[in-house]
Amino acid sequence: VQLQASGGGLVQAGGCLRLSCEFPGRTANMGWFRQAPGKERQFVAAINWNGGSTYYADSVKGRFSISRDKNIIFLQMNSLKPEDTAVYYCAAEVGAVDLVADEYEYDYWGQGTLVTVSS
């Protein structure tokens, strides 16, 4: 199963972007991760299967918001900073109850979408 992410692009610092990702035909806990050049992939945000619970990395709290509409999740990114520049990946964790930041707990991944924030 391939998740389909979209919405990346080039934006100036202080701007906003919205990413979306579909998990075809299924519902699950889902999350966003990102990987900047030369760095390890890191957790950004997660949302449970029905949208009732969310979890954020400290670095994006208050600026990013994760939401969902059935099997599609969104990441609204506001007040973007150059350090938010990365390839953003969505992922799905099937059958899970708790939201987690550990990428190894996720079962399915999207192909990544590039977000570039210029200063």
N, C-alpha and C positions, 0 to 999 in steps of 0.2 A: 504494500500500500504506500503510495507516494502522497505526501502532503503537498499542497500547492500554495506557496507564499507569493505575495505581490505587494507593490506599493513603495518600494525603495526609490531613492533618487538623490539628487543634489539639492541641498538647501543651505541657506545662510544661518549662521549662529543666531539663536533666538527664534528661529522659525519652527514650523511644525510639519509633521508627516503622519500618515496613517497607514499602517501595514495591515494586511489581512492574510488569513491562511485557512484553507478548507481541509477538513479531514473527511474525504468522501465516504458517505454512507454510514458513518459511525459517530458516536459521541464518546467523549473520554475527557479526562483531565488533560489540559494542554498548556503548553508554555512557550515562551520566547527566550532564546539565547542569542548571544552575539559573540563574534570573534573579530577583534581588531588585528591589523597586520602585526605579525611577530608576537602575538599574545595568545594565551589559551582561551578557549571558549568559556564564556561566563554566563551565569543565569541572569535573566532580566525580570521576568514576571511569569506568573502562572495563574490559571483559573480552573475551577473544578468543572465537572461535567455539565452542571445545570446553571453555571454562572453565579452561584450563591456565595462563593468564596474566592478571594484573590490573595496573591502573595507577591511581594515586590522586593527586588534588591534595593538596598539602602541608596545606592547611587542614582536611582531613578524615581524614588518615592516623591510624590508631589508634582512630578513632571510628566510621567508616563501613566497611561491608564489602559488596563486590559479589560476587554469585554467580549461577549460572544452572542451569536444568534444561531442557535442549534449547533450545527457542526462547523460553523465558521467562527474563528476568533479574530479580534482586532487588537492592534496596539496603537493607541493614540499617543504620539510623542510630541510634547510641547516644550518650549524653551530649550530647544536643542543646543548642544554644546559641541565644539570640535571633538572632544573626547568621546562623544557618542558615535563617531564614525566607526563603522564595522559592517561585516556581513551579518545580517540578522537571520536566524533560523527559527522555524517553528517546530514543535515536537508534540507528540501525543503519548500519554501513558495510559494504556488500556487496563481497566479493572482496578484502578487505584482508588483509595479513599482520601488519603491525605495529600496535600500539595507539597511537592518537593523541589529543591533546587539542584539536585544531583542529576547531571545529564545522563548518567548510566542507568537511571531508573526509567528513562523514556524509551518507548518501543519503536516509534516511527518518527521519521524526520523529513522536513522539506528540503528543497535544494538551496535555500538561502537567497536573500535579496540584499543588495548593497545600499547602505545609507551613508552618504558623505555629507558632513557638515563643515562648511567653510567658515573661516574666521573673518 
